[in-house]
Amino acid sequence: MTLTSPVLRLGVDVGGTNTDAVLLDLSPGPRRGSVLASAKHPTTPEVTLGIRNAIQSVLKQAKDVSHIQALSIGTTHFVNALVERDPRRLDKVAVIRLCGPFSRGTPPFIGFPRELRDLLEGPHFLLSGGLQIDGSEISSVNRKEVEEACAEIRKQGISVVAVVSVFAPIDFEIKQEEHVASIIRELLKDVNVVCSKEVAHIGILERENASILNASLLRYAKKTVTGFRSAAKALQLQCPVFITSNDGTLLSCEQAAQLPIRTFSSGPTNSMRGAAFLASLESGHAKGESALVVDIGGTTTDVGMLLPSGFPRQAAAHHEFCGVRLNFSMPHVTSIGLGGGSIVQQNPATQKVTIGPDSVGYRILSEALVFGGSILTATDIVVASGHAQVGEASLVGHVDAAVVAAAEARIRTMLQNVVDAMKTSAQDVPVYLVGGGSILSPDALEGVSKVHRFPHFDVANAVGAAIAQISGIVDSVEDTSASTVPQVRAIVEQRAIARAIAAGADPKRVAIIESEAIPIAYTPGRCRFYVKAAGEWSGSSSATPDDSGLEPVDTAETVPTANGDAKARTHAVEAPELVTADDVLAYKPKVQRGEWFLSEVDLEWISEGCYVLGCGGGGSPFHTFLHLREMVRSGEVIRVIDLSALEPDALVGWGGGMGSPEVSAERLLGEEYNEATDELLSFLGMKKLAAFCALEIGGGNGMINMIPASTKHYNIPCIDGDFMGRAYPTGWQTTPNVYDPSGKGLNLLPAAISSGDGNVMIMMKAKKDTEIDRALRAACVEMGTLVGQAHRPLTAEFLETSLIVNTVSLSWRLGRALALARRQHSIARIGSILVDALGGRKSGRVLFSGKITDVQRTVYKGHTIGSVHIDAFAVDDDLEEDPEYPTERFSGSLVIPFKNENLYAEYHPGDGAPSKIIATVPDLICVLDAQSGAALGTPEFKYGLRVLVLGITAAPQWTDTPRGLELGDLRAFGYDDIPYIPLGTYSKPRSVIEEYS
């Protein structure tokens, strides 16, 4: 009989308070999963020292360390460098974006906070290149352009370059990013290069942001991982060293040195992976169930969803880090201020007991009552209640029993609410408790099938590091015209498995852990696939990339020089940073001689208000806002006027963008709308417009007309108004069409659309107004699935009837109300604040508040169709209360069907009572995130979100004529049996120009 050598793995995880280490036996057979040794050591300011201390403690406990197969480290080194804005560890980055004529209004670094932008911004270059969504080239790479960029990079002394191409994640054949990277390495021998497709996914600005952050860390990352290897050798460990990543898989030292950004959230991931492993040990097999991992520490509780695969659920497509919007893989984790050191207080006036978010943190051993201190903490509460034995129980004998009971009830409510927010359905789920503060949790929670407590729960994060696997990921857009989606998905899954094996995974133990097919709106025959495969490391050293290219460790930290200064940015309209509520109240927009000159603050508030008025549709105005803000910062002027400032015969241009959100997220705005307008005016023989006006105020099109209106282009004002008052899904649902009784769209045509890269089409006539939208959308697909569209200019006299006036002002007021509520910490009453901004309860009211319990959606003929179900908060839900403004509570549930935008609200009182329609289009139904006040688009609806539903009375252009109702009420969406009943009385928004002139 042959005895196999034991397979030992050493796992280390660096936390904010402690660095944990475990030695795990992963040998096949009954001993698999045995924790041979574990240790906790304080995390040191120089993090590597804490790692060495923790490893040394484990090695002293273990009898034999000769069979340690690998050392896996979860580290906070790289994330801390960015959080601390440390110039010794960060470098300036040059960016080469391959985009052809697109995205030029939103250059690299545009969304960075000022201080981080000043720290990291190097030169950027917008060059030929990029792909369309079908994989064809926007334009080919121009080597001469790249050579000129390299010359400037050398001149400025930049040592790292990020290369970013439009639709790079689907570029498997042409490989534009790789081609440009090879040219850079040829010309600049000592420069590090990062290709965006290796860092993040579809969504160019977010992928570029992630690539920049990653590139800024490369020098420090190489030094750090070399330090890890040196520490391992100093401890006489001869095994490979790995770094754990955000998704629970392993990076070699070389990979971590190239992709340090992939380690940013490895801590929470390690906790979840460790909990899954400990659960499988308890049951004797992999549980294969969804579960919530509740990691309770000294200050916070982190909750994540564990999938049946044993890996964490990933966060939404977009998330923020250090104020920078990103889209790379991150675990979906929600944190609340509840931990063992959380401070317990009782309000003397109301007797209400609160816990946290303030905490004694690592000082718990000296400041908590049970350890001889003087501060009442959550740990003291569970000891006083007899549910835990920590410290000296006699020291909390004097704590009032009523306070103990109230505090325990509060702990239970806090945990139940965060657990409920993380669930994906109403079904009960198991909870795996980990972390030293897990003694706070009761043994039963509402909505939880069972609360599990496992041995070694306190070092679950280090266990997760020790068992991390090797992955292979594919994120691509594929042709599904000749094969079914399942057939293509199977091919993509095999590609992901092959990548995992090539990276070092054991071919016998690789499995698909994520597989998603995402239809592309307006694009038949194409589908986006995101697939991830993972498997245990094969253990072969040949599968471990060579780390010889890593530079020697140098402990000296010096501030890099010769990187050049960030270019100066000027402001056409100076606006102070509004930090406090008083700042918001004191701010006054610049209005002179009847013209409103927009500042950065104005643009930010308008963008927030536009998304609210989108009623779930219209797309986010975020990228358009960034475009406009950058224009203002560079000195351009954007003006808004009231309609009354124009002569009756003045001509007003209008239009916007049309196309797929996936394309707009990649290409961003180019000159397509400007070109469509130019071509239309040329065709009509018109030389000059007097102003521009928004097609729709809801969503991104609410601001797009400000771009051509600026001094950079036509240098004419925008009118304070629009032609929808919202965001309807089709082009014929506009007020100029309401006032055209012919039904042929005479006020819409001629119309021009432009692809932005050479294709222009003009539509002259239509037999029916609804044919216009269908024809233009079909052409839009053939022209790249994103176009600018310009409609026939209209006279100011006609706008006197058709224009919904002062909607730019209304957006501004809604955005200002949100900004003020956040700075006053009054989000709990954001509904009443927004109603006041709308003009009072006749103009709008809160229809409902609660949490989303179900979302159903599908894509049909380019539109997102579905419904969202919202249940009222339970009586014991943790609602933030303002004594002066009691929170309005609801009962029952609300169902909102949507077609891109919310169509109607149906109230279900429960107890067998009949349901009631309480609001329908053309009135506006807006769903807001109750915890931030931000508007939610229909793609952002998800189970567990706490929401507030706001109803707004529609403008009379939709409600006062039979044709307005015919085009705008539910009949236009196929609901012929639900009549329109007005929500209230329309109140014309007050003009900002009138108020501040």
N, C-alpha and C positions, 0 to 999 in steps of 0.2 A: 504494500500500500504506500502510495506516494503522498507525502505531506506537502500541501501548498503553502507558500509563504504568506503571512498575513498582509492584508492591504490596509495600510493606515493612512489617514488623511488628517492634516493639521489645519484647523480653521481659525481665523482671527477676524474680529469685527471691531472697528473703532467707533465708539459712541461719544456723545457729547460729555458724558460723565465718566464712563468706564470703557476700558478696552478688554474685551472678552476673548478667551482662547479655549479651544477644545481639541483633544486628540480622539479621533473617531476610528473605530474598526469597521471597515467596509468589506471585509472578507466575505465570500459567499458562504452561506450556511447559517447555523443558529446564532453564531456570535456577531453576525452582521448588525451594525448599528450601535454596538456597545460604546458608551462614552468612557474611555480609558482614563482620561484626566481632564480637568477643567480649571480655569482660573479667571479671576477678575482683578484688574489693576486700574488705578486711576489713569485716565487719559492725560498725557503730559502735553505741555505747550509745544514741545518738539515731538510730534506724534510718533515718529519712528522709535523713540526711546520707550514709549509706552507699549508699543508692539513687542519690542525685544523683552521687556520685563514680563509681559503676559506669556510669551512663548517659553521663556526660561522657567517660569513656574510650572508649566505643563510638562516640560522635558524632565524636570526634577521628579515629578510624580510618576512618570512612565517608566516601566522596567526596561523596555527595549525600544529604541527609536531608530534602529537601523532599517526598519521596513517602512518608514514614512515615505509614501509615494509622491505626495505633493503638499505644498503649503499654499493655502488660498487666503488672501487678505481682502477684507472689505475696508476701504479707507475713505476718510474725509479730507485727505490732503488737498485734492484738486478743487472740490467745491468750496473749501474754506478760503483758498487763494482768491476766488472771485467774490465771495461774500465779503471778505475783508478789503477788497480793492487794493491788493498788495502789489505795488509796482516792481518789487524785487522778484516776484514770481510770475509776472505777466508781461507779455510783449505786444507791441503794436503790430497790427495785421494789415497787409495789403490784400485787396479783394479784386479778383478778375471775374466779372460776371459775363457769361456768354448768353446774350439776350436779343441780338439783332436790334430791331427798332423798338422793342417793348421795354416796359418797366423803368424807363429813364426818369420818370417823376418820383420814383421811390428808390433812391440809391442805397447802397449798403450803409449800415449803421443808423438808418433813419429812425428805427424804433427804440434805439438804446437810450437809457437815461443819460443825462448830460455828463455826469461825472464819469460814468463808465465809457461813454463815447470818447471823451477827451483822453482817457487813459489808453484806449485800445485802437483808436481810429488811425489808420495809415491811409495811403492813397488808394483810390478805387478806379476801376477801368470797366466801362460798359462796351463790350466788343461784339463783333459778329459771332454768330453761333446760336445754339439753342434748338430745341425740337418742338414740333407741334404735338398735340395729344395722340395723333395717329402714328407717331414715330418718324415722320418726315422732317427734314431740316428746315428750320426757319431760314437759316443761312449757314454756310460752311465756315469753319474756323479760318481766320486770316492770319497767317504766320507773321506777316509784317506788323500787324497790330500788336500781337503778343510780344514781339521783339521790342517794340517801342515801349510797351508797358514794363518789360524787364529792365530796360535802361533807366526808367524813372524809379523803379523799385531799388535798383542798385544805387542810384544817386541819393535817395533818401535814407539809405542804410537800413532798410527793412529786412528782417531775417526770416519772416514767415509769410506765406501767401495762401489764401483760400481761393479755390477755383470753383465757381458755381455756374451751372448751366441750366437753362430752362428745360424742365422735364428730364433732368439727368437720371432720376431713378428708373426710367424706362429705357434708357439708352444702353442697350446691350450689344449693338452692332457697330454703330459709328464711333462711340466712345470719345466724345468731344472732350470731356473733362480730363480723361487720361492722356489724350493727345496734347492738350495744352500743358498739363503737368510735366510731360516729358520734355517739352520745349523749355520750360522754366528750369528744370534740373540741368538741362544741357547748357544753358546760358548763365545760370546763377548756381554755382557748385555748392555753396554753403547755405543755401536757403531751404527751409522746410516747406513742404507743400501738402495741403489738405484738399481732397476732392469731396465735395458736398455729398455725393451719392453714397459715400462710405459712412456718413455721419447721421443723416436723418432722411425723412421721407418727403412725399409730395407736398408742396406748399413752399414756394421758393424763398419767401422772405424769412419764414421761420427756420427753414433748412439752412439758409445762409447765416442767420443769427447763430445757430448752433455750431456751424462750421467756424465762425469767427471766434466764439468762445473757446472752442476746442483748439484752434490754431494758436490762440494767445497763451495757452498752457503748455505747448509742446516742449519748450526748453526746460521748464520746471518738471514736467512729467518724466522726461528722460532721466533727469537727475534723481528724481524721487524713486522711480522703479529700480534704478541701479542701486540706490541705497537699500531698498528692500532685499535685493539679491545679496548685497554685501552683508547685511544683517543676518541673513540665513546662513551664509558661509561662516560668519563669525561664531554662530551657534552650532557649527559643524553639521549643518543640514546639507546634504548633497542632492536633494530632490529639486525638481522644477518649482518655480514660484509663479503663482497665478494671482490675478486681481479679479475680484468679483464685479459683475456689471449690474446695470439697472434691472435687467430682466431675469436675474437668477442664474446666469451662465458665466463661464470663465473667459477671461482675457489673459493671454500670455503677457509677460512683461513688455515684449516688443509691441503687442497690440495695444496695451494700456498706454504705452508711451506715444502711440500714434492717435489713440482715441480716448484721452482721459475723460472726456465728457460722458462717456458711457458708465462711469463709476458714480455719478452724482447722487443717485438715490439707491445705491446698493445696500445701505443699512436697512431700510424698511423691507426691501426684497429679501434680504438674508433672514430677517425675522420670520417672514411668511414661509419661506422655503424650509427653514428649520422647524417651524411648527408643523408643517405637513409631514416632515420626516419623523418627528417625535410621535405624531398621530399614527403613522404607519407602524412604528415600533410597538405602540400600545395594543393595536389590533392584530399585529402579526402579518399585516399585508397593507399595500397601498390602499387608502380608503376610497380614492377616486370620487370624492364628493366635493361640492362647493361648500366652502366654510369661510366665516369671517375670522380673521386673526386680529385679536385685540391685544396690543402691546402697550402695557401700562408702565410707564417709567416714573421718574421722580417729579417731573414737571408736566408732561403731556401724555395723552393717550393717543396712539396712532392705530388706525383701523384700516385694514385692507382686505380685499376679497380674494380668496384663494380659489382658483379654478379646479375642476376635477383632475386636470393634468398635473396638479401640484405646483403650478406656477401662478404668480399674482396676475390679477386683471390689470391691464394697462390703462393709463389715464386717457382722457379725451384727446382728440387730435392736437389741440393746442393747449399749452399751459405756460406759465411764466416762471422765470428764475432770475433773480436780481433785477426785476423790472423788464426783462427781455423775453419776448414771446418766442416760444420754441415748439417743435413738433417731433422730437425724437422719443424713443420708447422710455416711458417712466411708469412705475407702478402707481395705480390709483390709490392714494392714501388720503384719508381725512384725519386731521388732528384736532383735538380739543384740549383746553387747559385743565386737565384732570390728571393728577399724579400723586404719588405718596407724600410729596412735600407740599401739595396744594394747601393754601391757607384758608381756613374756615372762619367765616365772619357772620355775625348776626346784626341786622339793622335795628338799632334801638327803637326807631319809630314804628316800623312795620313788623318787627320780630322775624322778618324773612331771613332764612339762612342761605348764604351763598358759599360756593367753593371755587377757588381759583378766580381768574387764571394766574394770579400771583402765587409764587411758590418759594419755599426756602431752598429748594434744589439740593445741591450737594451738601448744604449745611444742615440737613435733616438730623444728622447724628448729634448735633449740638443744640439745635433750636426747637425741635419737636418736643412736646410735653413728655412723651414716654422715654425720651433720652435725657431728661433733666432740663430741657429748655423751657421757654415761656410762650411759645407760639402754638396755637391750636391748628393742627394739620389734619389732612384726610386720614393719615396713618393713625393718629390719636383716636379718631372717630371709630375705626374698625376695631381697635384694641379695646376701647371703652364699651363697645357693644358686645364684646366677647367673641367676635368672629375671627380674630387673629391674635397671635401671641408674639408680639414684637416689643422689645424694650421692657420697661417696668410698668405693668398694668396699674399698679397702685397710684402712679403719678397722674392718672386721668380719672380717678374715682370721683373727683369733685365736679366733673363736667356735667352740666344739666342734662338729664335724660331726654328732655324735649328737644334740646339742640342736637343730641346724638341721633334721635329718631328722624328729625328733619334733615340732617346732613346725610344720613344713609338713604333717605328717600330721594334726596337731590342727586346723590351719586348714581342711584339706580336709574333715575330719569335721564341723566346726562348720557349714561352708557346706552340706554335703550334708544335714545334719539339718534346718536351717532351710528349705532348699529343699523337702525331703520333707514337712515339716509344712505347707507352703503349697500343695502340689499337691492337686488335687481328684480325681485318679485315679492308679492305679499306672503309667500310661503315661509314657514319657519325654517331657519338655517342653524347649523351648529356653530358654536363659537369656540375657538382655540385661544386660551389665555396664555400669554407669555409676558416676560418682563418682571422685574422685581416688585413693581407696584400692583401686581395682579391680585394681591390680597384684598384690594378694595372692592373687587367685583363680587356681587352676590352669586349664589349658586344657581339662580334661575333668573332669566330676563324675558320680558314679553317679546314675542316674535322670534325667540331662540328655542330650537328643539332641545339642545343640551349644551351646557357650559363645561368644556373639557379643561382639565388641569393635568399636565404631563410632567413626569420627572425631567429634571434639567431645564425647566421652563425659563430659568433665569439666564441661560446662555444659549437660547434658541438662535439668536443671530449668528453666533459663531458656528453653531451646527449647520446653519444654512450656508455659510461660507464654505464649510468643509465638503458639502455635498453638491456644490454648484457644478453644472454640466456645460457641455459645449453646444453651441447653437449654429444654425444656418438660417438666414432670413432672405425672403424674396418679397419685394414690394414693386409691382409692375402693372402696367395696363396692357391687356392682351386682346387679340382679335377673337371674338366669339361668333363671328358670322358663319363660319364653316363647321364649327363644332359646338356642342352644348356647353353651358357653363360648368357642369360637373366634370365633363371630359377635360376641359382646359384646366380646371382647378387641380385635377389629378396630375397633370403634367407639371404644373407649377409646384405642387407638393413634392414631387420627385426631385425637382431642381433644388428645393430647400434642403431635402435630406442629403443630397449629394454635397451641398455646401457644408453641412454640419460634419459629414464624414471627412471631407477635405481639411476641415479645421481641427480634426483630431478626435471626433466622437467615435465610439465603438459602433461599427456597422450593425452589430446584432442588437443594439439597445437604443436605436434612434427611433423617435416617434414624432408625429406632428402634434404640436401643442397649441397652435393657433392657426386657423384657416378661415379667411373671410373673403367673400366676393361682394364688391361694391359697384352697382351699376353707375354708369356715367350719364348724367342728365343730358338730354338733347342729342345723345350720341348712340344710335343703334349699332349693335354689333361690336361694342367695345365694353370691357369690364375691368375694373381695377381689382387685383388680387393681393392680399397681404397674408403671407404664410410664414410660419416659424416652425422649424424642426429642432429638436434637442435630444441629446443622449449623453450617457456617462463618458467621461474621458477614457480613452482606450488604455491609458497608462504607458503608452509608448513614447519614449523621449524623442523619437523621430518625428512625432506629430507635433512637437513643441517648436514653434518658430525660433530661429537662432536669435539670441539677444546680443550677439557680439557687436552689433552696430550701436548699442547704447553707450553714451559717453561715460567716462569715469565719474564717480560721485565727487561732488565738490560742495562741501558744507558751507562755504562762504556765500552769503546772500548779498548781491550788489544790485544797485538800481541800473537797469540797462540804459545806455545812452545812444546817441546818434540815430534815434528812430524818427526824428522829425516831430514837429508840433501839429496837433490837429488843426485843420484849416479853420479860419475865422468864419463865423456865421453872423450875419446881421439880421435885423428884424425890421420889417416895414412898419409894423405896429407893435411897439413895445408893450408887453403885458407882464405884470409881476407874477411870480409863482404863488399860487393861492394855497396856503398851508392850513390856515385856520378858518373857522366859520366866519369870523369877523372879516377876513380877507375876501371871502366870497361876497359877503354883504356889502363891502365897501367898493367892490369892483364895478366900474361903469364902462360900458362899451364906448368906443370912439365914434361919435356921430357929429358930422359937420356939414352944414348946408344941405341937409336932407339926405346925406349919404352915410351909410354905416360901413366903416372900415374894419374888416374882420381881423382880430388878433388870434393868437394860438388858443387862448382861453375860449374865445367865441367859437372857434372851429371845434374844439373838444366838446363843448356843451351841445352844439348843433348836432354833432355826430351821434351823441348819446340819445338825443331827442328823436333823431331820424330813425334810429333802430326801434325805439318804442313805437313810433307811428307806423313802422313796417308791419305791425300786427302779426309777427311770426314770419313774414316773407320779406322780399326785397334784398336779402343778403346783408351781411354786416358792412357798415360804412367804414370799417377800421382802416383798410388800405387806402381808401380815398382820403380819409382824414390825414393820414401820414403824408400823402402826396401834397395835399394843400398846406399842411403845416410846414413842410420843407420849402415850399414856395415862399411862404411868408418869412421864414427864417433867412432866405436868400435875398430878400428885399422886394419881392413882388407884392402888389397891392390887389386885394379883392374887396369889391364894394357891393353893397346891397341897397336897393332903393324901394320905395313904395310905388305901386302901380300908378298912383296919381301924378308922379313926377314925369311921366311920358306924355307926349302929344298923342292924340287919337290915332293918327296914321303911322305912328312908329311901329317898326317891325320887330318882333320878338322871336328869337330862335329857341328851339326846345328839342329834347331828345335825351339820350343816355346810352347805357350799355345793355346788350342782350347776349345771353350765352350761358355756358355751363359754369357753375361755381368752381369745379375742379380746374378749369382752364384759367379762370380769373385769379385763382390762388397761385398759379404758376407763372403765367405771363405778366400778371399785373396790368395796369393801364399803360397803353402806349399812346399813339397819336390817332387811334382809330376814330374816336368821336370828333376830334378836330377835323380830320380828313373828311369824314362824312358830311360835316357842316360845310366845309369849303367846297366840296363837290356839288352839294345841293344848291348852294348859293350861285355857283358858277353856272349850273344848269338852268337856274331860274333867271339868270342875268341880274342878280342882286349884288350890290357892292358892299352894303353896310347894314348891319343890324344895330338896333338901338339898345338891346338888352338880351339877356338869356333868362330862361325860366325852367324850373325843374319839371320833368315829365311826371315824377312822383316824389313826394317828400319822404316816403318810407324807404329805409334801407340806403344802399350805396348810391342809387340814382338821385337821392335827395341832395347830394353835394357835388355830383360830377360836373354840372354846368358851371360851377365856380372856377373850374380849371380853364376852359376856353375864355371865360369872361375876364380873367385876370390880366394884369399889365403885361404878362409874358406872351399873351396871344392877342385877343381882340381889344383888350382894354376898354371894356364896357361893363356896366353893372349887371348884377343879377336882380331879378324882381323878388320881392318878399311874398312868395306864393308858389303854387304848383297846380297840376291838373288832375290829381287824384285825392290829395289829402291823406294819403296812406300809401300802400303798395299792393295794387291789384296784380294778379298773375298774367293778364293778357293785355296787349297793347290797345285793343279797342275799348277797354274799360277806362277811358279818359274823358274828362269833362268837355274838351273840344268835340269829341264824338257824340256826347250827350246832346249838344246843340247843333247837330247835323241831322235833320229829319230824313235825309235821303237814304240813310243806312248804307252808304257806299264809302264812307270814310273820306269824304271830300276835304275835311280839315286835317287829315293825317297825310294826305298825298299831294304832291310827290314826296316820297321818302327815300333817303339814301342810307345804305349801310356800307361800312368799310371794314376790312380785316386788319388794317393797320400795317400790312406789308405788301400792298400793291393791288389788292382786289377791291373793286367798288361796284356796287349795283344800285340802280335807281328804279324804283317801282312807280309807275305812272297812274294806273287805274286799277280798281277792283270792282267786281260785280256785287260784293258784299263786304262790309267792314270786317267781319270775322276772318275773311280770307287773307287779309293783309298780314295779320300776325302769323298765320300758318305758313304763308309763302316766305316771309322774311326769316322765320325760324328754320325752315328747311334750307335756305341759302346759308344761314349762319353756320349750320353743321358743315357744309362743304367749304366754308371759308375759315375753318379753324376752330369753330364752336365758341367763338367770342368775337363780337363785332360792336362797333359804335353805330348808332342809328340816329339820324336827324330827320325831323318831320317838317312839313311845310311851315314856314314862318307865319305867325299870326299877328294881326294888328292889336295895338293896345286897346282900341275901341272894342274889339271882340272880347278881349280879356276882361273888360268891365263886367261882362256877364259870366264868362266861363271860368275865370281864375278863382281858385280857393285861396283867399288872401291871407297874408301874415303867417303862413305856416313855417317859414324860416324862423320867425320870431317865436312861434309856438315851440319849435324844436329847441331853440335856445333856452326858453323858460323851463322846459322839462329837464334839460341837461343841467341847468343851474340848480333846479330843485333837488336833483339827485346829488350834485356836488355838495350842496349845503347840508342835506340830510346825513351824508357820510361824515362830514366834518363835525356835525353836531351830535353824532352818534344817535341819530333818530331814525334809522332804517326801520325800526319796529313800527313806525307810523308813516312809512313812505307813501302808502296809499292816499291818506288824507292830504299829505304834502303835495302830491302830484295833482290831486283833484283841485286844490287851491290854485296851482299853477295853470290849470285848464280853464279856470274862471268860476269854479264853484260846482255844487252838486247838480245844477241843471245841465252843465256841460259834460260832466263825467262823474263816475262813482266807482267804488270798489265793488265788483260783482261777487267775488269769492276769494277765499284764501285757504290754503291747505297744502297737501303734498301729493306729488304725482304718483299714482299707483299703477298706471298702465299706459303704454304708448304703442300704438299700432301705426305702421307706415309702409308705403310702397312707392315706387317710382312708376308713373304711367304717363306716356307721351310727354316726357320731359318735366312733369310736375310731381312734387312730393304730395301724396294723398294719404290721409290717415286720421287719427283722432288721439286726443290725450284725455286721460281720466284723472280727476283730482278729487281726493277725499278731504273732508274738513279735518282740522286738527282735533285730536282727542282732548278731553278736558285736562289731562295731566301732561300734555305736551309742553316742552320747555319753550314757552314763548316769552320773548323779552318784553317786559311791560314798562310803560311810562305812566307813573301815577296820574299825571296831569292829562294824559291822552290814552285812556284805556283801549287796548287792542280790540277791534271789532271781531267777534267770533262768529263762525258759521257752523252749520250742521249739514249732514247729508253729503252729496257729492256733485260734481260738475263734469260734464262731458263736452269737449270742444272738438268737433270735426274741423279738418283743415285741408285746403288745397293750396299749398305754398303758404297761404296766410289763413288765419283763423276765421272760420265762416259763421258759426253761431255757438251760443252757450246754452246748454240744456241742463237745468237744475233738477236733481233727483233728491227729494226730501227724505226718502227712506220710509220705513214702516208701512210699506204698501201704498203710500200716497202717490198720486200721478205726478209724472215729471212735467216741467214747465220750461218753455223757451223764454229766457230772460234777456237775450240780446242776439241780434243778427246783423250781418252786413246789410246796408252800407255803414252802419255804426261800427266803430272800431273796437276790437276785442284784443287787448294786449296782455300778454303773460310775462310777468317779471320775476326774476329771482328774488325771493323775499329776504334773502340774507345779504344781498348787495344792492338791490334795486335795479340792476342791469336788465335790459330787455333780453328775452330769449327768442331766438328764431326756432321754427319748427324742427330743424335738424338737431337742436340742442336740448329738446325735451328728453328727459330720462327719468327712470323710476327713482323715487326718493327725494327729488328736488322739492324744496319748499318754495311755493310760488304764491304770487298774488295776481289776481285777474282784474284788470282795469277796463272799464267800458267808457268810450268817448262818443259823444253825439256827432253824427256825420254832418258835413256841410250841406247847405240847402241845394247846391247843384245836383246832389244825388237824390234828395228826398222830396223836392218840391214839384217835380214834373214826372209824368208817367214814364217817359223815356229814361230819365235818370234812374228810376227804380228798376226798370226793365234791364238796364245794363249793369246795375250795381247791387241789386238785392239777390236773394238766394236762387231766384229763377235762372240767373246767369250761370249758376253752378249745378243746375239739374235738380234743384229742390223746389218743385212747383207747388207743394202743399203747405209750405211754411210762410205765412204772411209776415211782412215787415211791420213791427210795432216800434215806434221811436223810443229810444232810451231816455231821451230828455229833450231839452230845448237848446238849439245851437246858439253858442255865444261867440261872436267873432273875436279871435285872439287880438290882444292889443299889440300894436306895432312897436318894436323896440326903437325904431327911428322916432316915432311920435313921442315915446316916453323920455328918451334921453337927448333929444335934439335941443 
